[in-house]
Amino acid sequence: MGSAGGAAGDAARTRAWGVGLVLAASVCFGASGPFGKALIEAGLGPLQAVWLRIATAALVLVPVAVLLRGRAAARGLRPHLRLLAVYGLTGVAGCQAFYFVAASRLPVGVAILLEFSGPVIVLAWLRLVRRVPVHRAAAAGVAVAMAGLSMVVQVWAGLSLDPLGLAAGLGAAACQAAYFLIVDRLAGQVDPLVITASGTAVAAAALTVLAAPWALPWGVLPGPVPVAGFTAPGWTLVAWIGVVSTVLAYLAGVAGLQRLPAQVGGALCYTEAVAAGLIAWAVLGERLTPAQMTGGVIVLTGAYIAQRAAARSTAPGPVPAAAAGSGTGPGTAAAPALGH
């Protein structure tokens, strides 16, 4: 009895640590949009803010991956170089670039909710392209999420949201879907730390031409940036979104998801959208209309339904497809998400 009780206590502590780590990761991921938007409003272009975030993360992650995984991990990448390149271009560069463009033109809460329709695209891809049967509950989740999304974008007002911002948000969702599908193919074949490090390296290189860092207004970094009624040096916000909202968020998310069942971890990762909205309210003073807030709750509900159905499904494909992050957020227990 004593050993059984001790095992149960250890399991409970492990689960509690897992929940705490995933929630911490969601908050870290959620802060990237508001702090990134503060930098954009201070004078950086959206792509420049994204490049600074990804380049900072790559400067940290690549040496860590080399130090901890060594040359053996690099040799194991050769059969997967093409897929890793696509992962870096879509799941990292595309997802974050589209999200930051959307966040610069829309309320952060709307931008991240648009991105969180990525799992819906995954389920549609599985059904229409791969011809994989989709669980009825997953289809119901898609319908619920789409109804909520229509409230977020206020279709009855003739899409009054900024059209470019709306298109960018949907682009982020498509790139997030690509992330889930690619990571599913790489899971168990490439170390998750190596996947993340190589993805940030590819993304930083790809965005260099578009972001034109040689023309970046570097004076923004030492200058004061308004945040939550105060000011902070721009470089501290860059350090935050690069180190805290990317590197630490991934590490916490992976550690947490390894301690939780996939469907539990995936559901918890949706708290990133809530965290982003609350931080945007506190930092930027952004407000959503009651209809948009209701729509946001409906979107998350639909995505959660789809997540549970996907987690229960035995069909081939990205089972934990709706695990965010993220913006978004962490993915499966074997592979971290790079969402936001």
Secondary structure, 3 states (H helix, E strand, C coil): CHHHHHHHHHHHHHHHHHHHHHHHHHHHHHCHHHHHHHHHHCCCCHHHHHHHHHHHHHHHHHHHHHHHHHHHHHHCCHHHHHHHHHHHHHHHHHHHHHHHHHHHHCCHHHHHHHHCCHHHHHHHHHHHCCCCCCCHHHHHHHHHHHHHHHHHCCHHHCCCCCHHHHHHHHHHHHHHHHHHHHHHHHCCCCCHHHHHHHHHHHHHHHHHHHHCHHHCCHHHCCCEEEECCEEEEHHHHHHHHHHHHHHHHHHHHHHHHCCCCHHHHHHHHCHHHHHHHHHHHHHHCCCCCHHHHHHHHHHHHHHHHHHHHHHHCCCCCCCCCCCCCCCCCCCECCECCCCC
